[in-house]
Amino acid sequence: MSKPRRKYLNNTYMKKVFGWKGEKEVPAPFVYVLQCPLTKRIKIGKSGNPLTRLVQIRSHCPAPPVMLAIIDGEDGDVLESKLHDHFKSYRVHGEWFTPGPELLAWIASLEPFDEAAWAA
């Protein structure tokens, strides 16, 4: 696994380079895939800091969600939109999807989330 682009996780960098003023304006180069173990539903989202987003989602999920994968791309906004459109037949609401066979096969093709690599 290539080392995550940590510069996107640094608020000072974001302020200096992008003139970032708050969370809503953070570029979202990462697309994350997580699953609620209780409902089995899968969330496909985007974030400049997927681990912080995971913590935020924990308070809205009936059981602590599990990060399945983080995709490091140049344009997470575009990728997330394409994924939502591609898997729309599995959409429950918003960014949450039922674990249909095509969606599960795609997730299985991804590099699994490596917490140790992100903690470094």
Biopython code that builds the backbone (N, CA, C, O; Angstrom):
import numpy as np
from Bio.PDB.StructureBuilder import StructureBuilder

atoms = [
    (1, "MET", "N", (0.848, -1.183, 0.000)),
    (1, "MET", "CA", (0.000, 0.000, 0.000)),
    (1, "MET", "C", (0.888, 1.239, 0.000)),
    (1, "MET", "O", (1.845, 1.330, 0.769)),
    (2, "SER", "N", (0.570, 2.167, -0.849)),
    (2, "SER", "CA", (1.329, 3.412, -0.839)),
    (2, "SER", "C", (0.934, 4.231, 0.378)),
    (2, "SER", "O", (-0.192, 4.135, 0.867)),
    (3, "LYS", "N", (1.861, 5.028, 0.854)),
    (3, "LYS", "CA", (1.611, 5.841, 2.041)),
    (3, "LYS", "C", (0.522, 6.870, 1.739)),
    (3, "LYS", "O", (0.590, 7.534, 0.705)),
    (4, "PRO", "N", (-0.482, 7.023, 2.610)),
    (4, "PRO", "CA", (-1.549, 7.991, 2.385)),
    (4, "PRO", "C", (-0.981, 9.413, 2.258)),
    (4, "PRO", "O", (0.042, 9.747, 2.855)),
    (5, "ARG", "N", (-1.659, 10.216, 1.482)),
    (5, "ARG", "CA", (-1.213, 11.598, 1.295)),
    (5, "ARG", "C", (-1.589, 12.401, 2.541)),
    (5, "ARG", "O", (-2.628, 13.059, 2.581)),
    (6, "ARG", "N", (-0.735, 12.334, 3.542)),
    (6, "ARG", "CA", (-1.005, 12.942, 4.844)),
    (6, "ARG", "C", (-1.169, 14.449, 4.772)),
    (6, "ARG", "O", (-1.800, 15.036, 5.651)),
    (7, "LYS", "N", (-0.619, 15.095, 3.748)),
    (7, "LYS", "CA", (-0.717, 16.555, 3.692)),
    (7, "LYS", "C", (-2.172, 17.022, 3.690)),
    (7, "LYS", "O", (-2.464, 18.126, 4.150)),
    (8, "TYR", "N", (-3.089, 16.197, 3.180)),
    (8, "TYR", "CA", (-4.490, 16.592, 3.165)),
    (8, "TYR", "C", (-5.109, 16.549, 4.550)),
    (8, "TYR", "O", (-6.182, 17.110, 4.774)),
    (9, "LEU", "N", (-4.438, 15.887, 5.478)),
    (9, "LEU", "CA", (-4.974, 15.768, 6.822)),
    (9, "LEU", "C", (-4.470, 16.885, 7.732)),
    (9, "LEU", "O", (-4.839, 16.941, 8.906)),
    (10, "ASN", "N", (-3.645, 17.757, 7.209)),
    (10, "ASN", "CA", (-3.027, 18.807, 8.003)),
    (10, "ASN", "C", (-3.758, 20.130, 7.773)),
    (10, "ASN", "O", (-3.705, 20.687, 6.676)),
    (11, "ASN", "N", (-4.433, 20.629, 8.794)),
    (11, "ASN", "CA", (-5.221, 21.850, 8.651)),
    (11, "ASN", "C", (-4.371, 23.060, 8.302)),
    (11, "ASN", "O", (-4.823, 23.926, 7.553)),
    (12, "THR", "N", (-3.153, 23.144, 8.823)),
    (12, "THR", "CA", (-2.269, 24.267, 8.510)),
    (12, "THR", "C", (-1.969, 24.283, 7.022)),
    (12, "THR", "O", (-1.991, 25.337, 6.386)),
    (13, "TYR", "N", (-1.690, 23.116, 6.472)),
    (13, "TYR", "CA", (-1.435, 22.998, 5.032)),
    (13, "TYR", "C", (-2.671, 23.452, 4.252)),
    (13, "TYR", "O", (-2.561, 24.192, 3.275)),
    (14, "MET", "N", (-3.842, 23.002, 4.693)),
    (14, "MET", "CA", (-5.074, 23.339, 3.990)),
    (14, "MET", "C", (-5.321, 24.852, 4.004)),
    (14, "MET", "O", (-5.744, 25.428, 3.002)),
    (15, "LYS", "N", (-5.059, 25.469, 5.118)),
    (15, "LYS", "CA", (-5.258, 26.918, 5.220)),
    (15, "LYS", "C", (-4.279, 27.667, 4.329)),
    (15, "LYS", "O", (-4.651, 28.615, 3.637)),
    (16, "LYS", "N", (-3.025, 27.231, 4.355)),
    (16, "LYS", "CA", (-1.966, 27.911, 3.619)),
    (16, "LYS", "C", (-2.128, 27.749, 2.100)),
    (16, "LYS", "O", (-2.065, 28.727, 1.355)),
    (17, "VAL", "N", (-2.335, 26.517, 1.655)),
    (17, "VAL", "CA", (-2.365, 26.240, 0.222)),
    (17, "VAL", "C", (-3.723, 26.534, -0.409)),
    (17, "VAL", "O", (-3.794, 27.092, -1.503)),
    (18, "PHE", "N", (-4.796, 26.160, 0.277)),
    (18, "PHE", "CA", (-6.120, 26.291, -0.311)),
    (18, "PHE", "C", (-6.942, 27.434, 0.281)),
    (18, "PHE", "O", (-8.061, 27.686, -0.166)),
    (19, "GLY", "N", (-6.401, 28.124, 1.275)),
    (19, "GLY", "CA", (-7.165, 29.180, 1.921)),
    (19, "GLY", "C", (-8.362, 28.625, 2.681)),
    (19, "GLY", "O", (-9.391, 29.289, 2.807)),
    (20, "TRP", "N", (-8.222, 27.414, 3.182)),
    (20, "TRP", "CA", (-9.299, 26.731, 3.881)),
    (20, "TRP", "C", (-9.739, 27.503, 5.116)),
    (20, "TRP", "O", (-8.909, 27.924, 5.923)),
    (21, "LYS", "N", (-11.041, 27.688, 5.258)),
    (21, "LYS", "CA", (-11.571, 28.434, 6.403)),
    (21, "LYS", "C", (-12.421, 27.556, 7.327)),
    (21, "LYS", "O", (-12.762, 27.974, 8.434)),
    (22, "GLY", "N", (-12.753, 26.385, 6.895)),
    (22, "GLY", "CA", (-13.578, 25.530, 7.740)),
    (22, "GLY", "C", (-13.823, 24.180, 7.105)),
    (22, "GLY", "O", (-13.463, 23.956, 5.950)),
    (23, "GLU", "N", (-14.430, 23.287, 7.852)),
    (23, "GLU", "CA", (-14.598, 21.900, 7.437)),
    (23, "GLU", "C", (-15.343, 21.752, 6.112)),
    (23, "GLU", "O", (-15.012, 20.869, 5.321)),
    (24, "LYS", "N", (-16.339, 22.597, 5.855)),
    (24, "LYS", "CA", (-17.150, 22.464, 4.645)),
    (24, "LYS", "C", (-16.339, 22.680, 3.372)),
    (24, "LYS", "O", (-16.723, 22.183, 2.313)),
    (25, "GLU", "N", (-15.231, 23.407, 3.450)),
    (25, "GLU", "CA", (-14.455, 23.740, 2.259)),
    (25, "GLU", "C", (-13.260, 22.825, 2.025)),
    (25, "GLU", "O", (-12.498, 23.042, 1.084)),
    (26, "VAL", "N", (-13.082, 21.807, 2.861)),
    (26, "VAL", "CA", (-11.928, 20.928, 2.722)),
    (26, "VAL", "C", (-12.049, 20.129, 1.435)),
    (26, "VAL", "O", (-13.088, 19.514, 1.196)),
    (27, "PRO", "N", (-11.019, 20.121, 0.600)),
    (27, "PRO", "CA", (-11.057, 19.238, -0.562)),
    (27, "PRO", "C", (-11.202, 17.802, -0.089)),
    (27, "PRO", "O", (-10.671, 17.442, 0.962)),
    (28, "ALA", "N", (-11.896, 16.992, -0.832)),
    (28, "ALA", "CA", (-12.156, 15.614, -0.419)),
    (28, "ALA", "C", (-11.469, 14.635, -1.364)),
    (28, "ALA", "O", (-12.123, 14.035, -2.217)),
    (29, "PRO", "N", (-10.163, 14.470, -1.220)),
    (29, "PRO", "CA", (-9.458, 13.571, -2.122)),
    (29, "PRO", "C", (-9.670, 12.096, -1.800)),
    (29, "PRO", "O", (-9.311, 11.233, -2.601)),
    (30, "PHE", "N", (-10.249, 11.795, -0.640)),
    (30, "PHE", "CA", (-10.421, 10.405, -0.233)),
    (30, "PHE", "C", (-11.882, 9.989, -0.347)),
    (30, "PHE", "O", (-12.785, 10.735, 0.033)),
    (31, "VAL", "N", (-12.096, 8.803, -0.868)),
    (31, "VAL", "CA", (-13.407, 8.169, -0.831)),
    (31, "VAL", "C", (-13.264, 7.019, 0.155)),
    (31, "VAL", "O", (-12.326, 6.227, 0.069)),
    (32, "TYR", "N", (-14.198, 6.937, 1.087)),
    (32, "TYR", "CA", (-14.133, 5.869, 2.083)),
    (32, "TYR", "C", (-15.346, 4.960, 1.940)),
    (32, "TYR", "O", (-16.401, 5.367, 1.455)),
    (33, "VAL", "N", (-15.164, 3.723, 2.375)),
    (33, "VAL", "CA", (-16.230, 2.736, 2.369)),
    (33, "VAL", "C", (-16.269, 2.142, 3.768)),
    (33, "VAL", "O", (-15.282, 1.580, 4.244)),
    (34, "LEU", "N", (-17.404, 2.269, 4.414)),
    (34, "LEU", "CA", (-17.532, 1.700, 5.757)),
    (34, "LEU", "C", (-18.826, 0.927, 5.858)),
    (34, "LEU", "O", (-19.709, 1.049, 5.009)),
    (35, "GLN", "N", (-18.930, 0.127, 6.909)),
    (35, "GLN", "CA", (-20.115, -0.694, 7.091)),
    (35, "GLN", "C", (-20.562, -0.661, 8.541)),
    (35, "GLN", "O", (-19.748, -0.713, 9.462)),
    (36, "CYS", "N", (-21.867, -0.573, 8.723)),
    (36, "CYS", "CA", (-22.455, -0.687, 10.054)),
    (36, "CYS", "C", (-22.648, -2.177, 10.309)),
    (36, "CYS", "O", (-23.413, -2.823, 9.592)),
    (37, "PRO", "N", (-21.969, -2.745, 11.321)),
    (37, "PRO", "CA", (-22.058, -4.185, 11.548)),
    (37, "PRO", "C", (-23.452, -4.665, 11.953)),
    (37, "PRO", "O", (-23.792, -5.828, 11.737)),
    (38, "LEU", "N", (-24.246, -3.795, 12.529)),
    (38, "LEU", "CA", (-25.575, -4.201, 12.977)),
    (38, "LEU", "C", (-26.559, -4.283, 11.810)),
    (38, "LEU", "O", (-27.266, -5.280, 11.664)),
    (39, "THR", "N", (-26.606, -3.244, 10.985)),
    (39, "THR", "CA", (-27.548, -3.209, 9.861)),
    (39, "THR", "C", (-26.957, -3.823, 8.591)),
    (39, "THR", "O", (-27.692, -4.164, 7.664)),
    (40, "LYS", "N", (-25.629, -3.965, 8.548)),
    (40, "LYS", "CA", (-24.880, -4.449, 7.378)),
    (40, "LYS", "C", (-24.881, -3.436, 6.226)),
    (40, "LYS", "O", (-24.319, -3.710, 5.165)),
    (41, "ARG", "N", (-25.494, -2.292, 6.422)),
    (41, "ARG", "CA", (-25.495, -1.273, 5.370)),
    (41, "ARG", "C", (-24.099, -0.703, 5.174)),
    (41, "ARG", "O", (-23.287, -0.653, 6.098)),
    (42, "ILE", "N", (-23.847, -0.278, 3.945)),
    (42, "ILE", "CA", (-22.536, 0.225, 3.549)),
    (42, "ILE", "C", (-22.661, 1.690, 3.174)),
    (42, "ILE", "O", (-23.594, 2.088, 2.477)),
    (43, "LYS", "N", (-21.717, 2.483, 3.639)),
    (43, "LYS", "CA", (-21.692, 3.915, 3.332)),
    (43, "LYS", "C", (-20.506, 4.197, 2.422)),
    (43, "LYS", "O", (-19.375, 3.805, 2.711)),
    (44, "ILE", "N", (-20.779, 4.877, 1.326)),
    (44, "ILE", "CA", (-19.726, 5.339, 0.425)),
    (44, "ILE", "C", (-19.729, 6.854, 0.545)),
    (44, "ILE", "O", (-20.700, 7.511, 0.169)),
    (45, "GLY", "N", (-18.639, 7.408, 1.070)),
    (45, "GLY", "CA", (-18.571, 8.844, 1.288)),
    (45, "GLY", "C", (-17.225, 9.400, 0.879)),
    (45, "GLY", "O", (-16.351, 8.675, 0.404)),
    (46, "LYS", "N", (-17.073, 10.695, 1.071)),
    (46, "LYS", "CA", (-15.812, 11.368, 0.742)),
    (46, "LYS", "C", (-15.440, 12.260, 1.906)),
    (46, "LYS", "O", (-16.299, 12.753, 2.638)),
    (47, "SER", "N", (-14.146, 12.457, 2.062)),
    (47, "SER", "CA", (-13.677, 13.285, 3.163)),
    (47, "SER", "C", (-12.212, 13.651, 2.954)),
    (47, "SER", "O", (-11.454, 12.904, 2.336)),
    (48, "GLY", "N", (-11.834, 14.791, 3.468)),
    (48, "GLY", "CA", (-10.426, 15.169, 3.516)),
    (48, "GLY", "C", (-9.717, 14.440, 4.638)),
    (48, "GLY", "O", (-8.492, 14.315, 4.626)),
    (49, "ASN", "N", (-10.490, 13.953, 5.621)),
    (49, "ASN", "CA", (-9.930, 13.209, 6.743)),
    (49, "ASN", "C", (-10.896, 12.077, 7.104)),
    (49, "ASN", "O", (-11.745, 12.243, 7.980)),
    (50, "PRO", "N", (-10.770, 10.927, 6.432)),
    (50, "PRO", "CA", (-11.734, 9.847, 6.633)),
    (50, "PRO", "C", (-11.786, 9.284, 8.052)),
    (50, "PRO", "O", (-12.836, 8.806, 8.483)),
    (51, "LEU", "N", (-10.681, 9.332, 8.781)),
    (51, "LEU", "CA", (-10.712, 8.794, 10.146)),
    (51, "LEU", "C", (-11.502, 9.703, 11.082)),
    (51, "LEU", "O", (-12.214, 9.220, 11.962)),
    (52, "THR", "N", (-11.381, 11.002, 10.900)),
    (52, "THR", "CA", (-12.202, 11.935, 11.679)),
    (52, "THR", "C", (-13.668, 11.750, 11.318)),
    (52, "THR", "O", (-14.543, 11.796, 12.183)),
    (53, "ARG", "N", (-13.926, 11.542, 10.039)),
    (53, "ARG", "CA", (-15.304, 11.317, 9.592)),
    (53, "ARG", "C", (-15.864, 10.034, 10.210)),
    (53, "ARG", "O", (-17.038, 9.990, 10.580)),
    (54, "LEU", "N", (-15.047, 9.001, 10.324)),
    (54, "LEU", "CA", (-15.478, 7.750, 10.943)),
    (54, "LEU", "C", (-15.933, 7.989, 12.378)),
    (54, "LEU", "O", (-16.960, 7.461, 12.804)),
    (55, "VAL", "N", (-15.173, 8.782, 13.116)),
    (55, "VAL", "CA", (-15.533, 9.107, 14.504)),
    (55, "VAL", "C", (-16.872, 9.852, 14.541)),
    (55, "VAL", "O", (-17.707, 9.587, 15.406)),
    (56, "GLN", "N", (-17.073, 10.780, 13.607)),
    (56, "GLN", "CA", (-18.332, 11.529, 13.553)),
    (56, "GLN", "C", (-19.516, 10.607, 13.260)),
    (56, "GLN", "O", (-20.584, 10.755, 13.854)),
    (57, "ILE", "N", (-19.327, 9.670, 12.358)),
    (57, "ILE", "CA", (-20.414, 8.769, 11.964)),
    (57, "ILE", "C", (-20.775, 7.818, 13.095)),
    (57, "ILE", "O", (-21.923, 7.383, 13.193)),
    (58, "ARG", "N", (-19.823, 7.491, 13.942)),
    (58, "ARG", "CA", (-20.093, 6.571, 15.064)),
    (58, "ARG", "C", (-21.257, 7.035, 15.913)),
    (58, "ARG", "O", (-22.010, 6.212, 16.434)),
    (59, "SER", "N", (-21.418, 8.338, 16.060)),
    (59, "SER", "CA", (-22.504, 8.844, 16.902)),
    (59, "SER", "C", (-23.867, 8.742, 16.214)),
    (59, "SER", "O", (-24.894, 8.952, 16.860)),
    (60, "HIS", "N", (-23.895, 8.425, 14.929)),
    (60, "HIS", "CA", (-25.157, 8.341, 14.186)),
    (60, "HIS", "C", (-25.500, 6.911, 13.769)),
    (60, "HIS", "O", (-26.498, 6.684, 13.085)),
    (61, "CYS", "N", (-24.688, 5.968, 14.173)),
    (61, "CYS", "CA", (-24.851, 4.584, 13.744)),
    (61, "CYS", "C", (-25.239, 3.734, 14.953)),
    (61, "CYS", "O", (-24.716, 3.960, 16.045)),
    (62, "PRO", "N", (-26.140, 2.762, 14.790)),
    (62, "PRO", "CA", (-26.561, 1.954, 15.942)),
    (62, "PRO", "C", (-25.453, 1.078, 16.524)),
    (62, "PRO", "O", (-25.556, 0.629, 17.665)),
    (63, "ALA", "N", (-24.405, 0.834, 15.758)),
    (63, "ALA", "CA", (-23.230, 0.087, 16.231)),
    (63, "ALA", "C", (-22.006, 0.752, 15.606)),
    (63, "ALA", "O", (-22.112, 1.312, 14.515)),
    (64, "PRO", "N", (-20.855, 0.706, 16.263)),
    (64, "PRO", "CA", (-19.676, 1.369, 15.696)),
    (64, "PRO", "C", (-19.361, 0.850, 14.289)),
    (64, "PRO", "O", (-19.142, -0.348, 14.109)),
    (65, "PRO", "N", (-19.336, 1.742, 13.292)),
    (65, "PRO", "CA", (-19.056, 1.307, 11.923)),
    (65, "PRO", "C", (-17.612, 0.852, 11.762)),
    (65, "PRO", "O", (-16.728, 1.231, 12.530)),
    (66, "VAL", "N", (-17.401, 0.033, 10.747)),
    (66, "VAL", "CA", (-16.087, -0.521, 10.454)),
    (66, "VAL", "C", (-15.620, 0.057, 9.120)),
    (66, "VAL", "O", (-16.338, -0.007, 8.122)),
    (67, "MET", "N", (-14.415, 0.620, 9.111)),
    (67, "MET", "CA", (-13.840, 1.141, 7.867)),
    (67, "MET", "C", (-13.378, -0.055, 7.036)),
    (67, "MET", "O", (-12.568, -0.864, 7.490)),
    (68, "LEU", "N", (-13.899, -0.155, 5.825)),
    (68, "LEU", "CA", (-13.527, -1.254, 4.940)),
    (68, "LEU", "C", (-12.392, -0.865, 3.999)),
    (68, "LEU", "O", (-11.496, -1.667, 3.736)),
    (69, "ALA", "N", (-12.432, 0.367, 3.493)),
    (69, "ALA", "CA", (-11.408, 0.804, 2.538)),
    (69, "ALA", "C", (-11.399, 2.324, 2.453)),
    (69, "ALA", "O", (-12.411, 2.989, 2.677)),
    (70, "ILE", "N", (-10.232, 2.849, 2.125)),
    (70, "ILE", "CA", (-10.085, 4.273, 1.823)),
    (70, "ILE", "C", (-9.374, 4.350, 0.484)),
    (70, "ILE", "O", (-8.291, 3.792, 0.305)),
    (71, "ILE", "N", (-9.993, 5.043, -0.444)),
    (71, "ILE", "CA", (-9.431, 5.189, -1.783)),
    (71, "ILE", "C", (-8.829, 6.577, -1.887)),
    (71, "ILE", "O", (-9.520, 7.582, -1.721)),
    (72, "ASP", "N", (-7.548, 6.621, -2.159)),
    (72, "ASP", "CA", (-6.812, 7.881, -2.273)),
    (72, "ASP", "C", (-6.800, 8.276, -3.738)),
    (72, "ASP", "O", (-6.072, 7.693, -4.541)),
    (73, "GLY", "N", (-7.607, 9.268, -4.081)),
    (73, "GLY", "CA", (-7.690, 9.698, -5.474)),
    (73, "GLY", "C", (-7.490, 11.185, -5.597)),
    (73, "GLY", "O", (-7.504, 11.908, -4.601)),
    (74, "GLU", "N", (-7.308, 11.634, -6.794)),
    (74, "GLU", "CA", (-7.114, 13.062, -7.022)),
    (74, "GLU", "C", (-8.417, 13.835, -6.865)),
    (74, "GLU", "O", (-8.394, 14.996, -6.455)),
    (75, "ASP", "N", (-9.550, 13.218, -7.181)),
    (75, "ASP", "CA", (-10.819, 13.921, -7.106)),
    (75, "ASP", "C", (-11.888, 13.017, -6.506)),
    (75, "ASP", "O", (-12.646, 12.361, -7.220)),
    (76, "GLY", "N", (-11.929, 13.001, -5.190)),
    (76, "GLY", "CA", (-12.891, 12.175, -4.481)),
    (76, "GLY", "C", (-14.323, 12.564, -4.760)),
    (76, "GLY", "O", (-15.212, 11.713, -4.727)),
    (77, "ASP", "N", (-14.568, 13.842, -5.035)),
    (77, "ASP", "CA", (-15.927, 14.299, -5.330)),
    (77, "ASP", "C", (-16.485, 13.586, -6.558)),
    (77, "ASP", "O", (-17.618, 13.104, -6.549)),
    (78, "VAL", "N", (-15.675, 13.525, -7.611)),
    (78, "VAL", "CA", (-16.111, 12.902, -8.859)),
    (78, "VAL", "C", (-16.268, 11.390, -8.666)),
    (78, "VAL", "O", (-17.269, 10.811, -9.087)),
    (79, "LEU", "N", (-15.285, 10.756, -8.034)),
    (79, "LEU", "CA", (-15.349, 9.307, -7.824)),
    (79, "LEU", "C", (-16.555, 8.931, -6.976)),
    (79, "LEU", "O", (-17.267, 7.982, -7.304)),
    (80, "GLU", "N", (-16.792, 9.654, -5.900)),
    (80, "GLU", "CA", (-17.932, 9.346, -5.030)),
    (80, "GLU", "C", (-19.230, 9.447, -5.831)),
    (80, "GLU", "O", (-20.089, 8.572, -5.729)),
    (81, "SER", "N", (-19.373, 10.482, -6.606)),
    (81, "SER", "CA", (-20.582, 10.678, -7.413)),
    (81, "SER", "C", (-20.780, 9.522, -8.400)),
    (81, "SER", "O", (-21.896, 9.028, -8.565)),
    (82, "LYS", "N", (-19.700, 9.094, -9.051)),
    (82, "LYS", "CA", (-19.789, 7.980, -9.998)),
    (82, "LYS", "C", (-20.170, 6.679, -9.294)),
    (82, "LYS", "O", (-20.959, 5.891, -9.816)),
    (83, "LEU", "N", (-19.607, 6.462, -8.111)),
    (83, "LEU", "CA", (-19.933, 5.249, -7.357)),
    (83, "LEU", "C", (-21.392, 5.259, -6.905)),
    (83, "LEU", "O", (-22.079, 4.240, -6.989)),
    (84, "HIS", "N", (-21.856, 6.396, -6.432)),
    (84, "HIS", "CA", (-23.259, 6.505, -6.016)),
    (84, "HIS", "C", (-24.186, 6.207, -7.191)),
    (84, "HIS", "O", (-25.192, 5.513, -7.042)),
    (85, "ASP", "N", (-23.836, 6.738, -8.352)),
    (85, "ASP", "CA", (-24.661, 6.507, -9.540)),
    (85, "ASP", "C", (-24.604, 5.033, -9.964)),
    (85, "ASP", "O", (-25.627, 4.443, -10.313)),
    (86, "HIS", "N", (-23.417, 4.453, -9.931)),
    (86, "HIS", "CA", (-23.241, 3.062, -10.360)),
    (86, "HIS", "C", (-24.013, 2.087, -9.465)),
    (86, "HIS", "O", (-24.607, 1.125, -9.953)),
    (87, "PHE", "N", (-23.999, 2.340, -8.168)),
    (87, "PHE", "CA", (-24.645, 1.427, -7.218)),
    (87, "PHE", "C", (-26.020, 1.920, -6.765)),
    (87, "PHE", "O", (-26.500, 1.513, -5.707)),
    (88, "LYS", "N", (-26.655, 2.788, -7.547)),
    (88, "LYS", "CA", (-27.924, 3.396, -7.137)),
    (88, "LYS", "C", (-29.039, 2.366, -6.889)),
    (88, "LYS", "O", (-29.963, 2.631, -6.120)),
    (89, "SER", "N", (-28.956, 1.215, -7.525)),
    (89, "SER", "CA", (-29.998, 0.205, -7.301)),
    (89, "SER", "C", (-29.932, -0.374, -5.884)),
    (89, "SER", "O", (-30.899, -0.974, -5.415)),
    (90, "TYR", "N", (-28.802, -0.199, -5.205)),
    (90, "TYR", "CA", (-28.639, -0.683, -3.831)),
    (90, "TYR", "C", (-28.849, 0.418, -2.786)),
    (90, "TYR", "O", (-28.784, 0.151, -1.586)),
    (91, "ARG", "N", (-29.098, 1.637, -3.230)),
    (91, "ARG", "CA", (-29.201, 2.764, -2.290)),
    (91, "ARG", "C", (-30.429, 2.615, -1.397)),
    (91, "ARG", "O", (-31.536, 2.328, -1.854)),
    (92, "VAL", "N", (-30.185, 2.822, -0.103)),
    (92, "VAL", "CA", (-31.261, 2.830, 0.882)),
    (92, "VAL", "C", (-31.706, 4.272, 1.081)),
    (92, "VAL", "O", (-32.883, 4.600, 0.938)),
    (93, "HIS", "N", (-30.746, 5.121, 1.411)),
    (93, "HIS", "CA", (-30.965, 6.566, 1.498)),
    (93, "HIS", "C", (-29.611, 7.251, 1.575)),
    (93, "HIS", "O", (-28.653, 6.706, 2.123)),
    (94, "GLY", "N", (-29.548, 8.451, 1.018)),
    (94, "GLY", "CA", (-28.312, 9.226, 1.071)),
    (94, "GLY", "C", (-27.119, 8.449, 0.528)),
    (94, "GLY", "O", (-27.113, 8.024, -0.627)),
    (95, "GLU", "N", (-26.114, 8.272, 1.374)),
    (95, "GLU", "CA", (-24.884, 7.576, 0.994)),
    (95, "GLU", "C", (-24.844, 6.144, 1.503)),
    (95, "GLU", "O", (-23.791, 5.507, 1.470)),
    (96, "TRP", "N", (-25.970, 5.629, 1.972)),
    (96, "TRP", "CA", (-26.042, 4.281, 2.541)),
    (96, "TRP", "C", (-26.654, 3.320, 1.539)),
    (96, "TRP", "O", (-27.647, 3.629, 0.881)),
    (97, "PHE", "N", (-26.033, 2.130, 1.435)),
    (97, "PHE", "CA", (-26.426, 1.134, 0.450)),
    (97, "PHE", "C", (-26.602, -0.228, 1.110)),
    (97, "PHE", "O", (-25.952, -0.528, 2.112)),
    (98, "THR", "N", (-27.489, -1.054, 0.541)),
    (98, "THR", "CA", (-27.590, -2.434, 0.998)),
    (98, "THR", "C", (-26.401, -3.200, 0.406)),
    (98, "THR", "O", (-25.917, -2.845, -0.669)),
    (99, "PRO", "N", (-25.930, -4.230, 1.085)),
    (99, "PRO", "CA", (-24.757, -4.962, 0.601)),
    (99, "PRO", "C", (-25.117, -5.952, -0.515)),
    (99, "PRO", "O", (-25.064, -7.166, -0.317)),
    (100, "GLY", "N", (-25.476, -5.431, -1.665)),
    (100, "GLY", "CA", (-25.804, -6.281, -2.812)),
    (100, "GLY", "C", (-24.569, -6.957, -3.384)),
    (100, "GLY", "O", (-23.447, -6.542, -3.095)),
    (101, "PRO", "N", (-24.762, -7.997, -4.193)),
    (101, "PRO", "CA", (-23.631, -8.780, -4.703)),
    (101, "PRO", "C", (-22.615, -7.962, -5.510)),
    (101, "PRO", "O", (-21.409, -8.149, -5.351)),
    (102, "GLU", "N", (-23.086, -7.071, -6.361)),
    (102, "GLU", "CA", (-22.154, -6.268, -7.168)),
    (102, "GLU", "C", (-21.342, -5.319, -6.283)),
    (102, "GLU", "O", (-20.140, -5.149, -6.489)),
    (103, "LEU", "N", (-21.995, -4.710, -5.311)),
    (103, "LEU", "CA", (-21.301, -3.805, -4.393)),
    (103, "LEU", "C", (-20.282, -4.571, -3.556)),
    (103, "LEU", "O", (-19.159, -4.100, -3.371)),
    (104, "LEU", "N", (-20.654, -5.735, -3.051)),
    (104, "LEU", "CA", (-19.726, -6.539, -2.251)),
    (104, "LEU", "C", (-18.535, -7.016, -3.079)),
    (104, "LEU", "O", (-17.412, -7.072, -2.578)),
    (105, "ALA", "N", (-18.777, -7.357, -4.332)),
    (105, "ALA", "CA", (-17.674, -7.782, -5.211)),
    (105, "ALA", "C", (-16.707, -6.631, -5.442)),
    (105, "ALA", "O", (-15.493, -6.834, -5.448)),
    (106, "TRP", "N", (-17.235, -5.420, -5.633)),
    (106, "TRP", "CA", (-16.369, -4.253, -5.823)),
    (106, "TRP", "C", (-15.535, -4.002, -4.559)),
    (106, "TRP", "O", (-14.332, -3.754, -4.645)),
    (107, "ILE", "N", (-16.170, -4.067, -3.407)),
    (107, "ILE", "CA", (-15.451, -3.843, -2.154)),
    (107, "ILE", "C", (-14.351, -4.895, -1.974)),
    (107, "ILE", "O", (-13.252, -4.570, -1.524)),
    (108, "ALA", "N", (-14.640, -6.139, -2.321)),
    (108, "ALA", "CA", (-13.649, -7.211, -2.202)),
    (108, "ALA", "C", (-12.442, -6.961, -3.107)),
    (108, "ALA", "O", (-11.347, -7.452, -2.832)),
    (109, "SER", "N", (-12.637, -6.204, -4.178)),
    (109, "SER", "CA", (-11.528, -5.916, -5.103)),
    (109, "SER", "C", (-10.627, -4.794, -4.600)),
    (109, "SER", "O", (-9.535, -4.593, -5.130)),
    (110, "LEU", "N", (-11.077, -4.060, -3.578)),
    (110, "LEU", "CA", (-10.302, -2.936, -3.043)),
    (110, "LEU", "C", (-9.242, -3.419, -2.065)),
    (110, "LEU", "O", (-9.347, -4.503, -1.493)),
    (111, "GLU", "N", (-8.232, -2.601, -1.890)),
    (111, "GLU", "CA", (-7.241, -2.893, -0.859)),
    (111, "GLU", "C", (-7.901, -2.625, 0.496)),
    (111, "GLU", "O", (-8.400, -1.525, 0.730)),
    (112, "PRO", "N", (-7.907, -3.619, 1.389)),
    (112, "PRO", "CA", (-8.571, -3.428, 2.682)),
    (112, "PRO", "C", (-7.929, -2.289, 3.484)),
    (112, "PRO", "O", (-6.739, -2.006, 3.350)),
    (113, "PHE", "N", (-8.730, -1.662, 4.299)),
    (113, "PHE", "CA", (-8.257, -0.585, 5.168)),
    (113, "PHE", "C", (-7.190, -1.124, 6.110)),
    (113, "PHE", "O", (-7.376, -2.162, 6.746)),
    (114, "ASP", "N", (-6.078, -0.413, 6.194)),
    (114, "ASP", "CA", (-4.964, -0.785, 7.073)),
    (114, "ASP", "C", (-4.796, 0.317, 8.111)),
    (114, "ASP", "O", (-4.182, 1.351, 7.849)),
    (115, "GLU", "N", (-5.347, 0.078, 9.282)),
    (115, "GLU", "CA", (-5.332, 1.087, 10.334)),
    (115, "GLU", "C", (-3.916, 1.499, 10.719)),
    (115, "GLU", "O", (-3.664, 2.673, 10.993)),
    (116, "ALA", "N", (-2.997, 0.550, 10.742)),
    (116, "ALA", "CA", (-1.605, 0.834, 11.121)),
    (116, "ALA", "C", (-0.953, 1.823, 10.147)),
    (116, "ALA", "O", (-0.198, 2.699, 10.569)),
    (117, "ALA", "N", (-1.235, 1.689, 8.867)),
    (117, "ALA", "CA", (-0.667, 2.595, 7.869)),
    (117, "ALA", "C", (-1.188, 4.017, 8.047)),
    (117, "ALA", "O", (-0.463, 4.987, 7.827)),
    (118, "TRP", "N", (-2.449, 4.128, 8.447)),
    (118, "TRP", "CA", (-3.035, 5.460, 8.627)),
    (118, "TRP", "C", (-2.639, 6.087, 9.957)),
    (118, "TRP", "O", (-2.616, 7.310, 10.095)),
    (119, "ALA", "N", (-2.327, 5.241, 10.933)),
    (119, "ALA", "CA", (-1.937, 5.775, 12.240)),
    (119, "ALA", "C", (-0.507, 6.313, 12.238)),
    (119, "ALA", "O", (-0.138, 7.117, 13.094)),
    (120, "ALA", "N", (0.287, 5.867, 11.281)),
    (120, "ALA", "CA", (1.710, 6.272, 11.218)),
    (120, "ALA", "C", (1.869, 7.736, 10.861)),
    (120, "ALA", "O", (2.992, 8.231, 10.768)),
]
sb = StructureBuilder()
sb.init_structure("model")
sb.init_model(0)
sb.init_chain("A")
sb.init_seg("    ")
for serial, (resi, resn, name, xyz) in enumerate(atoms, 1):
    if name == "N":
        sb.init_residue(resn, " ", resi, " ")
    sb.init_atom(name, np.array(xyz, "f"), 0.0, 1.0, " ", f" {name:<3s}", serial, name[0])
structure = sb.get_structure()
